[in-house]
Amino acid sequence: MPSVPTSANSKTDSELLNSTLETVLEVSSEGFLTFGPDFVVDSGTSRISEEFLGLDPTGKPVDLLLWAEENQRDNFLHLLSSVFSGSKEPQAAFDVLECETEVMGRTLQLSYRLLSPKKILVALTDVSAKKQLEELSRAESDRRNLLRKAVSHRRDLGGLTRDMTKLFTQLSENPGGYRTGEKISALALQVHTIRGHASFFEFKKTANAAKTFQQHLADNLSLGGRPQVKSYVLLLKKAYYEELGTITAFLGDKWLKELDSIPVPLDSILKLEAWFQQNQPAEKQWTTLLRSLRTVLFCDLFVRFPDLCQAMARQFGKELHPVTVEGGEFPVLSDQFEDLVSSLVQLVSDMIEGGIEAPAVREAAGKDPRGLLQIRISRENSGLFLGVSDDGKGLDLAGLEARAHAIGLSTVEACVHRLGGSVNAHHRTGQGTSFTVLLPV
C-alpha cells in the first residue's frame, strides 16, 4: 500500500489525509476505515468501503462492522487497545490480528497501519473472486488426484467399494446393536481400515468422515457410552457416495461395476472349487484352473503401499524416503491374504505416526530428516517371510498394544494366527522397529 502521512493534527490535515487516502485506495480498488481509541469509524470513509460493508460506516463501532463472532471482536479490541495505550508495538499487534473476514457475502482482506498515536487505518480489499478461484483450483486438483488413483489402482479400489458396501449393509441391518465394548471395538476397527483406504484413494471427505466416526466410537468406548451410529453413518455415506460419484461421472457406472477382475462372483468360484474337490477329486485340472482365476503375485497385493505410506506421512507431519517393497514375486491366492494385507495398512500407520519422528526431531538427533520404511518378502522351504521395518525412534511395543487407537499390531497378529503363522516384533530405542511375519507355505 502506498505510504501516507504519519500524522493529522488539525481538521484541515485530517480532511486532506482522508481525501488523499480515498483517492489512492479507490484507484487500487481498496476501501478504508479510520478510527481512534473509541473504535468508532471516522467520517470521510471511501465509497468502496460503503459498497463492501453495505452501509455508511461513519459513527459505527468498527469491531461490529468487521467481525461476526464475539471472540473475534474481543481479540480485535484487546490488541488494538494495547496499541493505543502504547503497551504493545503496533506491528506486533497487527501481525497477530486476523487478516480476513466475511462481510455481506464477501471475503475481505484486512491490512492495518498506525497513522498517528491515536489513529489506525484498516484497508479493505475484496478477495472473494480470488478465494473462489483458489477453491475451484483446489477442487479440480482433488478431482484429478482422485481419478488418477482410481485408474492407477483399479483392483484395490474394488476393495474399498466392497468394504464400504459391507459396512453399510451391516449397519443398516443392525443399527442399534453396538452396545458392548467388544462390538464397538470391532466396528472401530472396520472404520479405521476404511479411513486408511479412503486416504490412499484421495477420498478426502470420506476419510475425514471416517476419522470423526472412529473418534466418536473411541470416546464412547472409553466413557462407557452408547455410540450414535446412525447419524455418523449418514455422514460417512454422504461423503463416500459424493466422491464415488466423481469417478462414475467421468469413467461411467460400467467401469465401476467391472472393478473386480474376476468375471464371476468369487463365491461362485469357491463353490465350484469345493464341488470339484468333493465330487471329482481326480479332475485336478479344473480345481487348478479355478484357483488360477484368483491367483496374483504376492507383491501385487502391496502395490498401493508406497503411495499410501507417503499419504500417511503427510497426514502425520512426517517425511519418508520412497517406500520399497522387495521380493514377493510368487503366486498366492489373493483372498487368502486380503485380511492380512489390510491389517498391515493399520500397522504401517502406527509405525509412521508413532515411530517415525518429525523432520526437525530427526535432524536434532543426527538422522536424515526423511524416515525409512521398508517391506521385504521372501519364500523359503520353511515358510513365507514378510518383514516391515523403520528407522524411527523405536516403538514402545507394550504401550502400543495398550493404546486405544494403535490397533495395527493386534490386528496383524490375529490375521497371522488364523493363517497358522507367527509374528515377532523387535525395537531398538532411537534406531527403529521391525516386525517379522512367518507363514506356512
C-alpha positions in Angstrom: 0.0 0.0 0.0 1.4 3.5 -0.9 2.9 5.5 2.0 0.6 8.0 3.7 1.2 10.9 6.1 2.0 9.8 9.6 0.0 12.5 11.5 -3.0 14.7 11.0 -3.2 17.2 13.9 -5.6 19.8 12.6 -9.1 19.4 11.0 -7.7 20.6 7.7 -4.9 18.0 7.8 -7.4 15.3 8.7 -9.7 16.2 5.8 -6.6 16.3 3.5 -5.5 12.9 4.8 -8.8 11.2 4.2 -9.1 12.8 0.7 -5.6 11.5 -0.2 -6.4 8.0 1.2 -9.7 7.8 -0.7 -8.0 8.8 -4.0 -5.1 6.4 -3.6 -7.1 3.4 -2.3 -10.1 3.7 -4.7 -7.7 3.7 -7.6 -6.4 0.4 -6.3 -10.0 -0.9 -5.6 -9.4 -0.8 -1.9 -11.6 0.7 0.8 -10.5 2.0 4.1 -11.7 2.9 7.6 -10.0 5.1 10.2 -10.8 5.2 13.9 -9.3 6.2 17.3 -9.3 4.7 20.8 -13.1 4.9 20.9 -13.2 2.4 18.0 -15.8 4.5 16.2 -15.4 4.9 12.5 -14.4 8.4 11.4 -16.2 10.4 8.8 -14.9 10.6 5.3 -14.7 6.9 4.6 -14.4 5.7 1.0 -17.3 4.9 -1.4 -15.8 1.4 -1.9 -15.9 0.8 1.9 -19.6 1.6 1.9 -20.1 -0.8 -1.0 -18.1 -3.6 0.8 -19.9 -3.1 4.1 -23.4 -2.5 2.6 -23.9 0.8 4.6 -22.2 4.1 5.6 -19.9 3.1 8.4 -19.4 6.6 9.7 -20.0 6.7 13.5 -20.4 3.0 13.9 -18.3 0.6 16.0 -15.6 -0.8 13.8 -15.5 -4.1 15.6 -19.2 -4.8 14.9 -18.7 -3.9 11.3 -15.8 -6.3 10.7 -16.4 -9.3 12.9 -19.4 -11.5 13.4 -18.1 -13.6 16.3 -17.8 -12.2 19.9 -14.3 -13.7 20.4 -13.1 -12.1 17.2 -14.3 -8.7 18.3 -12.8 -9.1 21.8 -9.4 -10.1 20.4 -9.6 -7.1 17.9 -10.4 -4.6 20.7 -7.8 -6.0 23.1 -4.9 -5.9 20.7 -5.6 -2.5 19.2 -6.3 -1.0 22.7 -2.8 -2.1 23.6 -1.5 -0.2 20.6 -3.4 3.0 21.5 -2.1 2.7 25.1 1.4 2.2 23.9 1.8 -1.1 25.8 2.3 -3.0 22.5 4.3 -2.3 19.4 1.9 -1.6 16.5 3.3 -4.1 14.0 3.5 -6.9 16.7 -0.3 -6.4 17.2 -1.1 -6.1 13.5 0.8 -9.4 12.8 -1.4 -11.5 15.1 -4.7 -9.9 14.1 -6.9 -12.0 11.7 -6.3 -10.8 8.2 -9.5 -11.9 6.6 -13.2 -11.5 7.4 -16.6 -12.3 5.9 -18.9 -9.4 5.4 -22.1 -9.3 3.3 -21.1 -12.4 1.5 -17.7 -11.0 0.6 -14.2 -12.1 1.8 -12.4 -9.0 2.8 -8.6 -8.9 3.3 -7.6 -6.5 6.0 -4.3 -4.6 6.4 -3.6 -2.3 9.3 -1.5 0.9 9.6 -0.8 3.3 12.5 -1.3 6.8 11.2 -0.7 8.6 14.5 -0.6 7.5 18.1 -4.4 7.9 18.2 -5.4 6.9 14.7 -5.4 3.5 13.0 -6.3 2.8 9.4 -7.7 -0.5 8.1 -7.5 -1.1 4.4 -10.2 -3.4 2.9 -9.6 -5.5 -0.2 -12.3 -7.7 -1.7 -10.6 -11.1 -2.4 -13.8 -13.1 -2.9 -13.1 -13.8 -6.6 -9.5 -14.9 -5.7 -10.8 -17.2 -3.0 -13.4 -18.7 -5.3 -10.7 -19.3 -8.0 -8.4 -20.9 -5.4 -11.2 -23.1 -4.2 -12.1 -24.1 -7.7 -8.5 -24.9 -8.5 -8.2 -26.9 -5.3 -11.3 -28.9 -6.1 -10.1 -29.6 -9.6 -6.7 -30.8 -8.2 -8.5 -33.0 -5.7 -10.7 -34.4 -8.5 -7.7 -35.2 -10.7 -5.9 -36.9 -7.9 -8.9 -39.0 -7.1 -9.3 -40.1 -10.7 -5.6 -40.8 -11.1 -5.6 -43.0 -8.0 -8.8 -44.8 -9.1 -7.4 -45.6 -12.6 -3.9 -46.5 -11.4 -5.1 -48.8 -8.6 -8.3 -50.1 -10.1 -8.1 -53.5 -8.5 -7.5 -52.1 -5.0 -10.4 -49.6 -5.4 -12.7 -52.6 -5.6 -11.5 -53.5 -2.1 -12.7 -50.1 -0.8 -16.1 -50.3 -2.5 -16.6 -53.8 -1.1 -15.6 -52.7 2.4 -18.0 -49.7 2.2 -20.9 -51.9 1.0 -20.2 -54.5 3.7 -20.2 -51.8 6.4 -23.3 -50.0 5.2 -25.2 -53.3 4.8 -24.1 -54.5 8.3 -25.1 -51.2 9.9 -28.5 -51.0 8.1 -29.4 -54.5 9.3 -28.5 -53.9 12.9 -28.0 -50.1 13.6 -28.6 -50.4 17.4 -26.5 -53.5 18.0 -23.4 -51.7 19.2 -23.8 -51.6 23.0 -20.9 -53.8 24.2 -17.2 -52.8 24.2 -16.4 -55.8 22.0 -18.8 -54.8 19.3 -17.8 -51.1 19.4 -14.1 -52.1 19.2 -14.9 -54.3 16.2 -16.8 -51.5 14.4 -14.0 -49.1 15.2 -11.5 -51.5 13.5 -13.7 -51.6 10.4 -13.9 -47.8 10.3 -10.2 -47.5 10.9 -9.4 -49.7 7.9 -11.8 -47.8 5.7 -10.2 -44.5 6.8 -6.8 -45.7 5.6 -8.1 -47.0 2.3 -10.1 -43.8 1.7 -7.0 -41.6 2.4 -4.9 -43.6 -0.1 -7.5 -43.1 -2.9 -7.8 -39.3 -2.1 -11.4 -39.8 -0.9 -10.7 -36.9 1.5 -14.2 -36.2 2.6 -14.7 -39.9 3.2 -11.5 -40.2 5.2 -12.5 -37.2 7.4 -15.9 -38.6 8.0 -14.4 -41.9 9.0 -11.9 -40.2 11.3 -14.8 -38.4 13.0 -16.8 -41.6 13.3 -13.8 -43.5 14.7 -13.1 -40.8 17.3 -16.8 -40.9 18.3 -16.6 -44.7 18.8 -13.3 -44.4 20.8 -14.8 -41.7 23.0 -17.8 -43.9 23.8 -15.6 -46.9 24.3 -13.5 -45.1 26.9 -16.5 -43.4 28.6 -18.8 -46.4 28.5 -21.4 -44.6 26.4 -23.6 -45.7 23.6 -22.5 -44.5 20.2 -24.8 -42.7 17.8 -24.1 -44.9 14.9 -26.9 -43.9 12.6 -26.0 -40.2 12.4 -22.3 -40.8 11.8 -23.1 -43.5 9.1 -25.2 -41.0 7.3 -22.3 -38.5 7.2 -20.0 -41.2 6.0 -22.4 -42.3 3.3 -22.9 -38.8 2.0 -19.1 -38.2 1.8 -18.4 -41.6 0.1 -21.1 -41.5 -2.5 -20.3 -37.9 -3.4 -16.7 -38.8 -4.1 -17.6 -42.1 -5.8 -19.9 -40.1 -8.0 -16.9 -38.1 -9.2 -15.5 -41.4 -10.6 -18.7 -42.6 -12.2 -19.3 -39.1 -13.7 -16.0 -39.4 -15.7 -15.5 -43.2 -16.1 -19.1 -44.4 -16.1 -21.1 -46.9 -13.9 -19.9 -49.8 -16.1 -16.2 -49.1 -15.2 -17.1 -49.1 -11.5 -19.1 -52.4 -11.8 -16.1 -54.0 -13.5 -13.6 -53.2 -10.8 -13.3 -56.9 -9.8 -11.1 -58.6 -12.3 -12.9 -62.0 -11.8 -15.7 -62.1 -14.3 -18.0 -64.2 -12.0 -18.6 -63.8 -8.3 -15.8 -65.1 -6.1 -18.3 -67.1 -4.0 -19.4 -69.0 -7.1 -15.7 -69.9 -7.9 -15.2 -71.1 -4.3 -18.3 -73.2 -4.5 -17.2 -74.7 -7.8 -13.8 -75.5 -6.3 -15.4 -77.2 -3.4 -17.8 -79.1 -5.7 -14.9 -80.5 -7.8 -12.8 -81.3 -4.7 -15.7 -83.3 -3.2 -17.3 -84.8 -6.3 -14.5 -85.0 -8.8 -11.2 -85.2 -6.8 -9.4 -86.8 -9.7 -10.2 -83.9 -12.1 -7.5 -81.7 -10.6 -7.1 -79.6 -13.7 -10.5 -77.9 -13.0 -9.6 -77.1 -9.5 -6.2 -75.7 -10.7 -8.0 -73.6 -13.3 -10.5 -72.1 -10.9 -7.7 -71.3 -8.4 -5.7 -69.5 -11.1 -8.6 -67.1 -11.5 -7.9 -65.7 -8.0 -4.2 -66.1 -8.1 -1.9 -63.0 -8.1 1.7 -62.3 -7.4 2.1 -61.7 -3.6 4.0 -58.4 -4.2 1.0 -57.1 -6.3 -1.1 -57.1 -3.1 1.3 -54.3 -1.8 1.3 -52.2 -4.9 -0.5 -49.3 -3.2 1.7 -49.2 -0.1 4.4 -46.8 -1.4 1.8 -44.1 -2.2 -0.3 -45.0 0.9 2.7 -44.6 3.2 3.6 -41.2 1.7 0.0 -40.0 2.2 0.1 -41.1 5.8 3.4 -39.4 6.4 1.9 -36.1 5.1 -1.1 -36.6 7.3 1.1 -37.0 10.4 3.6 -34.3 9.5 6.4 -36.7 8.8 8.7 -37.2 5.8 9.7 -40.5 4.2 12.1 -41.8 1.6 10.2 -43.7 -1.2 8.9 -46.8 0.4 10.1 -50.0 -1.2 8.6 -53.5 -1.5 11.3 -56.1 -2.1 10.6 -59.6 -3.3 7.2 -61.3 -3.3 7.2 -62.3 -6.9 5.5 -65.6 -6.4 1.8 -66.5 -6.8 -0.7 -66.7 -4.0 -4.5 -66.8 -3.6 -5.4 -63.2 -3.2 -8.5 -63.7 -1.0 -6.4 -65.8 1.4 -4.2 -62.8 2.3 -6.6 -60.0 1.8 -7.3 -59.5 5.6 -3.6 -59.7 6.4 -2.7 -57.0 3.8 -5.5 -54.8 5.2 -4.2 -55.2 8.7 -0.7 -54.2 7.6 -2.2 -50.9 6.4 -3.0 -50.3 10.1 0.4 -51.4 11.2 2.4 -49.1 9.0 0.1 -46.3 10.0 1.0 -46.9 13.6 4.7 -47.1 12.7 4.6 -43.8 10.8 2.6 -42.0 13.4 4.3 -43.3 16.5 7.7 -44.4 15.3 9.0 -42.1 12.6 10.0 -38.8 14.2 9.2 -35.3 12.8 11.9 -34.0 10.4 13.2 -31.4 12.9 13.5 -34.1 15.7 15.4 -36.5 13.4 17.8 -33.7 12.3 18.4 -32.8 16.0 19.3 -36.5 16.6 21.7 -36.5 13.7 19.4 -38.5 11.4 18.2 -38.0 7.9 15.1 -35.8 8.2 13.3 -38.3 6.0 12.4 -41.6 7.6 13.0 -45.0 6.1 10.3 -47.7 5.9 10.8 -51.0 4.1 8.8 -54.1 3.3 10.6 -57.3 2.4 9.0 -60.5 1.3 10.6 -63.9 0.6 9.6 -67.5 0.4 11.8 -70.4 1.5 11.2 -74.1 2.3 10.5 -73.2 5.9 7.8 -70.7 5.0 6.8 -67.3 3.8 8.6 -64.4 5.4 7.2 -60.8 5.5 9.2 -58.1 7.2 8.2 -54.5 7.9 10.9 -52.2 9.4 11.6 -48.5 10.0 14.5 -46.4 11.3 12.4 -44.3 13.7 12.7 -43.8 17.5 11.6 -47.4 18.3 8.0 -48.1 19.2 7.1 -48.8 22.8 5.6 -52.2 21.9 3.9 -52.6 25.3 2.5 -49.1 25.1 1.5 -49.7 21.5 -0.7 -52.7 22.5 -2.3 -50.7 25.3 -3.2 -47.7 23.1 -6.8 -47.5 22.1 -6.1 -46.3 18.5 -2.9 -48.3 17.9 -4.7 -51.4 16.8 -2.4 -52.4 13.9 -0.2 -54.9 15.7 -3.1 -56.8 17.4 -4.9 -57.0 14.1 -1.9 -58.3 12.3 -1.3 -60.9 15.0 -5.0 -62.1 14.7 -4.7 -62.4 10.9 -1.4 -64.3 11.1 -2.6 -66.7 13.7 -5.6 -67.5 11.6 -3.2 -68.4 8.8 -1.2 -70.6 11.2 1.8 -68.3 11.4 3.6 -66.2 13.9 4.7 -62.5 14.4 7.9 -61.3 16.0 8.5 -57.7 17.0 11.8 -56.0 17.8 12.7 -52.5 18.6 15.9 -50.6 19.5 15.4 -47.2 21.1 16.4 -44.4 18.7 17.1 -46.8 15.9 13.8 -48.3 14.8 11.2 -51.1 14.9 10.8 -54.2 12.9 8.1 -56.8 12.6 8.6 -60.2 11.0 5.7 -62.4 9.9 6.3 -66.1 9.3 3.6 -68.1 7.5 3.5 -71.7 6.5 4.0 -72.4 2.8 
